[in-house]
Amino acid sequence: MKDWFLLIFLVLTAYLGVQSMFLPISGWAVTSLFSYLALCFLLINLAHLKNAGILKSRITWTTGLFLAFMGWTAVGFFYSVRPDDSFDSLANYLAAMAFGVGLLLCLNTTAFVDRIMWAVILAACGHGLLSLGFQFAYPLESKLWVSIFPNDNIIVYYYFFPLAFCCFQYKKNPDRLHKIVAGSGFVLIWLNMFFTASRGGWLLLILGTILILGRECRQKDFRFVYSMAAGILITVTLFISVKTFLHYQRPQSDSNPPVVKATIFEEGLDFSIASYLRIAYWQGALDIFADHWLLGSGPHTFSTLYSNYDRFNLPPNQMPHDAHNLYLQTLAENGVVGFALLFAFVFHVYRRLNKLLKNDDHPEKDRLFYLGTALSFYLLYNLIGFIVLPQFFLYHFTLLVFLIDFLDRKFSPKPPATLGSARSFIAFAFSIFALGVAGAGYHFAYYNMNASIIRTNSFEEIAETLKTAKRLCPKCDHPYLFMSEALSQKYKQNQNPRLMDLAEEEIREARKISDSAESMYYLGQIRLQQGNLREARKYFTKALNSKRVRYVAQTILNEMTIQSVAQGRRAFRPAP
């Protein structure tokens, strides 16, 4: 049962998600579903803990450092400057930890590792066929083509993941059917990568292919090298054929061209613009790190805080969701402690891989090389992206780490140093559960306080609730901003100028914690009530960089523009 549960779980990661073109669902639904599945997977394996083979499982330094990094990121929720932004990260990282420990208990034979690899390959083949089929779904009578994938970086990494698996299974299996399936997967992945228009993806694809070809040439496996070259040639031929067919089948009109080119992915930005934006995002991450250097700002807070540190005056539509660099975002959100854990993990896993690959007697040397190649794809691509954010890639990352660790533990002549036995996994599972319950309780307590502010009309009750919220989350600026809003509403009732001074004092306290663009919105509200329209417009314009209040700030600016135009018309209207 546990084996089939894992295989179905991996297939779901290929077709289910917020940005999936096949089965798109909401972000909270994805987080909840995969979290429950990962927890069930751990519990199913704990139920088989008495199995003699499972009792040999132990936590090594590789898995220990990996779980420590994941755990530190999850715990970051409790010191986050925005707990409401960080709660989904708490759920995702705890679920990935549960999934990893379940893998540690589940993996016992290389035959099962083969089944896992084939499940990933078959899911990728189906994904590639459907993606290719959408190329022909362009309506001939329409001039508008809407890209299916909102972000080509996401799908590029998904195809990196099974590419190494296809190469290994093609090389390992003498059976003709297995070779056909693995070879077809290789061709489909290359073909769909051509359609992404992702320069970073192309570069890594070429580098990875050169790495694989170079190794096989050193091993003098020229038959595999010729097969791989033939696969690339077939891919190029198919790509040219498909593009030529689509070119002549789709209407070409100079007077009414398509709004977006007919590709399955969004067109990438100009290289110089994309590079400029990444430099801006990386600078923002370093500036956030400078203010939160020890513990970090908390997981998934970069997008909220970036507008406070934007030195490049980017327009609102270019505000980032992430830093486009895993390592800089780790510095910003997890601080020195989180980055040290990540660096220690990466250093240790590659030190082990290097030692294992130098051992000519290791029976799974080839498999380790291709698993290491897949892991390298992940870590290198995250130099220009942050692909850990979509939940399913977090599970892929976890799977690669624990597969490498399993082969290290099972086949190494000298087993790696261990940190604990499988008998402690029950305590570990309860710790994960307790941390999740504590995080959920903290989150909903904070959320209910904010919700109670909306439900009540009593200024005294609001002030008391926000006072409690300040104690509950001392690094949060929201209680101060909400208090400023409450004081502004109170001012409308009695016109006491002292209330405006108190409201500004609350905003100053909030800006000591986080000098956010959202605070500009509340300052704009104060200036608007004071009749200082010029400063109000300045603050509302700055507030456009905040995703939370951008729409409201833009609406107010539009209303102010309409009113100023109407007043100007009345001023220039000729006297009767």
N, C-alpha and C positions, 0 to 999 in steps of 0.2 A: 504493500500500500504506500509506504513512504517513498519508494522509488518512483512510482507513477505520479504521486503528488508533486514531487520535485520536477519531473519532466513537464507536467501540465503547467506548473508555475512558470517555468522558463519559456514555454510557448506563449503564455499570456503576455509576457514582457515584450514580445515582438508585435503584438496587435492591439494592445490595450494601453490607453494613456490620454492625457490631456491634448497632446499634439499628434495623436495618431490619426491617420487618414482613414483607418478602417473602423475602429470602435472608439471614437472620442467620448470621454466622459469628464466630469468636473474634477478639478484638482483634489478636492477633499474626498471625493469618491475613490479616486486612484490611491491616495494615501491610506484611506481606511481599508480598502480591499487588500492591498498588498501587505499592510501591517497585520491584518487578521490572518492572511495566508501564511506569512512568515512565522507568526506566533504558533499557529496550528502545526506547521512543519516542525518546529522545535519540540512541541509537546508530543507529537507522534513519535519522534526519535527518542525522547526521554522515556516514553512508555516501553521502548525496547532496550533500555539501558543495561539490563541484565545479560544481554547477548555477549558471549565471550569475546567476539571480535571487536565489539564497540568499546569494551573496557580497556582495550589497548590504545584507544585514542587519547592523546594528551595535547595540552596547549603548549605550543613551542614559542620561541621568541618571535617568529614571523607572525603567527596568529595573535600572540599576546600584544605586540606593538600595534598591529592593525586594530584590534578590539579596543586598545587604549585610546588610539586616535579617534575612533568612532564614538567611544564613550565620552571623551572630552568634548567633542563637538555637540553631542546630545545634551550634556550637562550645561553647555553654554546657554541654553534656554533660561536657566535660573539667574544668570547675570546679564542677560540681553538688555540692550537699551530699548528694544521693542519686543516684548514677549509675544504680542499678538502676531508679529511677523515670523517669530522663531518657533512657534509651536509645531508647525508641520515638519520642520527639520528635526525636532525632538522625536516625533513619531517615526519619521523615515529612518533616522540613524539607529534608533533602538530596534526597529524592525530588521534592519540590515545586520545588526549584531545577533539577533535571534536567528536569522537565516544562516549566518556564518557558523554559529554553534551547532545548529541543526545539520549543516554540511559536515562538520567535524565528526558528528556521531553517525552520519549516514554513509559516508564514503568508506568502502571497505575492499573493493576490487577494481582492477583496471577495466574489467568488462563493464562495470557500471559507469566509469568515467567515459568509456566509448559511447554508451547510450546517451549520456549527457551531451557529448559533442555532436552526436547525430541529431538529437532533438534541436539543438541550436542551428545546425546546418539546414535541416528540413524547414524550420520556421523561417530562416533567412531566404531559402529558395522560394517559398510561398510568397513571402514579402516582396522579393524581387520580381516575381512573375506578375503580381498584382500591380506593382509600381510601373512596370514596363507596359502593362495593358492600359494604364491610365494615359499613357502617351497618345493612344489612338482614340481617346474619348473626347477629343476637341470637337465641339459642335461646328460644322461647316458653315452654318448660317449665322453664327455669332461672331462678333469682332472682339469680344472681351474674353480673356483667358485668366482665370484666377488660379494662382499657384496653390497646389495641394498641400505642400509642406510649408509651414510658416517659418521654419528655420532650417537651412540646409546643414548647419553644423551638427544638429542633433542626429539627422539621419546618416550623415557621413560617419559618425562614430559608431552607430549601430552596425554598419556594414564592415567596419574594421574588426569588430568582435568575432564574427564567424569566418572571416577570410583565412586566418591562420589555421582554424579548425579544418577548413576545406583542403588546404595544402597538406596537412598532416594525414588526414584520412585517405586522400588520394595516393599518397606515398606509401602508407602502411598496408592498405588493403589490396590483396591480389585479385579479389573478386571483381569481375567486370561491371556488375551492377553498381557496386559501391563506388567504383571509379567514375562511372557515368554521373551519378548523383553528386559526388564531391566536385567533379569537373564542371558540371552545370552550375553548381553554386558559385564556384570561382568566376565563371563567365558572367553570371547574372550580377554578382557584386561589382565586378569591374564595369559592366555596362551601366548600371545605375549610378556608380560613382562618376562616370563621364557626364551624366545629366545633372549632377548637383551644381556644377560651376563653382565648386569650392576650391580655391587655390591651395589652401592649407591641406585639404583632404587629398588633392592630387599629389602634392609634394610628399606627404607621408605614405601614400599608396606606392609611389615610385621608390621611395627610400626603403620601405618594407619589402617590396619585391626584390630590390637589389640585394638586400640583406639575406633573404631566403635563397636567391639564386647563387650568391657568393658562397654561402655555407654548403649548398648541395654540390657546387663545383669543387670545393675543397674536399668533400667526401667522395668525389668522382661518381656521383649518381647522375650521369648525363642523361639517362632516360627520363628522369623526372624533370630535369632542366628543359629538355626538348618539349615535354608535355606542357610545361608551364608557359614556354614561349609560344607554343601552338594555341594555348588558351587565350593569351593576350592578343595574338593575331586574329583569332575568331571574334574576340570582343570588339576590336577596332573595325573589322569588316561589318559586324552587325550594327555598330553605332552609326557608321557612315550610311548604311542601308536604311536604317530607321529615320535618320535625319533627312535623307534625300526623299524618302517616301512622304514624310510629314510636310516637307517643304512644298511638294507639288500637290498634296491633297488639301492643304489648308489654303483658304483664300488669301491672296496677296494683293493688297490695295494701297497704293501710295496716298490716296485721298482719305482713307479711313483705316489706318494701320491698327493692329492689336494694341491694347493698352499695355499689356505685359507680354513679353516674348513667350511663345508656346513651349514652355518647359515645365517639368513636373515640380521644379523648385523655384523659389524666388531668385531673381537675378541678384548677384552679389554687388556690393558697393564698389565703386572705383577703388583700386588698390591703395592709392594715396589717401583717400578719405577713410577707408577702413583702418589703415595704419595710424592715421591721426587720431581716430576715435579710440583705438586701443591704447595709445600713449596717454590720452586723457583719462581713460578708465584706470590705467595702472598707476598714474600719478595720484588719482583720488584714493585708490586702495592704500598707497603708501602714506598719504596724509591721514587717513582714518587710523592706520596702524600707529602713527606717531602720537595720536591722542588716546589710543586704547592698546598700548604696546604689550602689556603683560597678559591680560586675559582675553582681549579682543572685545569687539562690540556686540558679539552674539551672532549665532548662525542666521543667515538669510536676512541680514540687516544692511548689506552693502547698497542695495537699490534704494533703500529709504534714506540712507545717510549721504549718498554720493552728491546730491545737489548742494549740500553744505560745503563741500570741498572742491567744487568744480572751478578750476582755474582757467578753463578754456571757454567759458560762457557758451556751453552747448545749448542748442535749442531744445525745447521740451520733448520733441519727438525723438531725440537722440540720447535721452537719459537711459542709462543701462539697467538691465535686469541683473547683471552680474559683472564681475571685473574682467571677464574674458581671460582669466589666468587663475588656475586652481591654487597655485602657491602664494600669489599675492593676496588672493581673497582669503586664504587660510590665515595669513598674517593679520589681515584687517579684522576678520571675524573671530578668530580663535587665539590671536596673540602669539607671543613667543612660545608659550607652552604648547599650543596646538601645532604650531609649525615645527617645533623640535620633535614632537611625536611623529609627525608625517615624515620628516627628514630621516629620523631614525628607522622608521619602517622601510622606506624606499632603499636606504643604504643597506640595511640588513638583508632584505629580500634579494637584492642584486648580488650581494656578497655570497649568499647561499647558491644562487643560480650559477654564478661564475665558478664556484667550487664544484658544483654538480656536473656542469657541462665539460669541465676539464677531466672528469673521471670517465675514461673510456669503457669501464666495466659496468657503468650504470645501465640497467636494462631499459629504462624509460628516458634515455637521454634525448631522443628525438622529440618525444612528447613534451618534455620540459622546455626544449628550445622553442617550440611553437606556442606553448602557453606563455612563456616569457616574452615572445614577440607580440602576442595579443596584449599583454600587460603594458609593454613598451608603447604600443599604439595609443593606449589609453593615457598614459602619463605624459607622452610627448604632445599629443593633441591638446591636452589641458594646459600647455604653455600658451596657447592662443585662444583658449575657450575654458568654459567651466561646465563640463558635461556631467558632473556629478549631480547637478541639480535635478534633472528629470529622474523620478524615483527608480525606474527600471534599470538605469545605468549603474545605480548604486549597488543593485543586486548582481549585475554582471561583474562589476569590480570585485565584489565579495567572492563570487564564484571562482574567478581566476586565482585569487590569493589562496583560497582553501584547496583548490585543485593542485596548485604548486606545492603547498604544504603537505598534502596527502602523499604525493609521490616522493617528496623528500623524506617523510617519516617511514614510509613503507619499504623503500628500496635502497636507501643510503647505507653503505657498509658501516658507517659510523653515524648512528641516529643523532639528530640535532638535540641540543639542550632543551629541556622542557620546563614549564612553569607550574604545571598542575595536572592532576589526573582527571579522568572522566567522571569520577565519583563526586567531584565538586561542581559538576555542571548543573545539578538541580538547584544548588544555592545560587549559582550564577543566573539561572533562568528566573528565579524568584527576585533576584536583585533587579534584573531588567524590568520585570513586571512592576515591582515597587516603584522604580524610578519613573516609569510611565504613568502610574497612578498618581504619584506626587506631582508630576508635571501637569497632568490633566486637571488635578485639583487646583493647582496654582493658577493655571490658565483660566479656568472657569470662574474662580474667585475674582480674578482681575477683570474678566469679561463681564461678570454680573455687576460689578461695581460701575463699570462704564454704562451698562444697560440701565441700571437703576437711576442714573442721572437723567436719562431721557424720560423715564416713567414718572418722575416726581416734579412738582412745580414749586416745592419749598426750597428757598435759597439756603436755609439753615441745614436741611437734610443733604443738599448737594455739597455744601461746604464740608460737612462731617464725613460724607462718603469719600470725597477727594482727599481729605486729610488722611484717611485710612489707606487710600490707594498710594499716597506718597510714601507711607511707611512700608507698604507691601512691596513696592518696586522703586527703590531709591534712585535707580539709574534711568527711570522713565520720565520723559518730559510731558507726556500727555496729561497727567493730573494737573500740572501747572497751567497748561494751555486751556484745559476745560474750565479751570477755576477762573481764568481770565475771561472766558466766554460768559460764565455765570455772572461775574461782576459787571460785564457790559450789559447783560440783560437787566440786571438790577438798576443800572444807571438809567435805562429807558423809563423806569417807573418813577424815580424821585429826582433825577437830574443832579445828583450830588457829585461834583467834580472830584471829590476824594476817591470815589469808586474807580474812576478812570486811572488815577495814580496807582491804586492797588492792583488794577488789571495789568498795567504796564510793569509793575514790580513782579507779578507772577510770570510774565513773559521773559523778563530778564533772568529770573531763576531757571526757567525752562531752557534758555539759551546757554546758561552755564553748563547744563548737562549735554545738550545737543543743539548746536546753532543751525536748526533745520529751516528749510524753505517753508515748512508748514507754519512755523511761528510768524512768518511774514504775513500770512493770511490774517491771523488774529490781530497783529499790529495794524493792518489795513482796516479791519473792522473798527478798531478804536479811533483811528484818524477819520474814518468816514462819519462816525457819530459825533466827532468833535468839529466836523465841517471842514477839515483840512483835506480837500479833494486831491490836491497835487501830491501830497505824501501818501494818501490812501492809494492812488493809482500806482505809485512807485512800489509800494509794498505788495499790492495785488499782482503786479507784473512779476515780481520776484517769486511769489507763491506759485506761479505756473510751473516751476521746476519740481513741485511736490505732486506725486501721483495721487495722494489722498484728497487734496483740495483743489486740484487743477481745474476740474470742471466748474466748481462753484466760483472760484476766482475769475475764470474766464467769463462766466455769466454776469458777474458783478461788473467787470470791466466793460462788457458789451452794453449793459444798462447805463453805465456812466457815460459812455460815448454817445448813446442815443439821447440822453438827457442834455448833454452839453451841446449837441447839434440842434436840438429843439430850442434850447435857450438862445443859441446864436441866431436862429431864424427869427425868434421873437424880437431880439435886440435890433435886427436890421429891418424889421417890418416897418414900412412907411406909416407915418401918423395919418389918421383919417382927416 
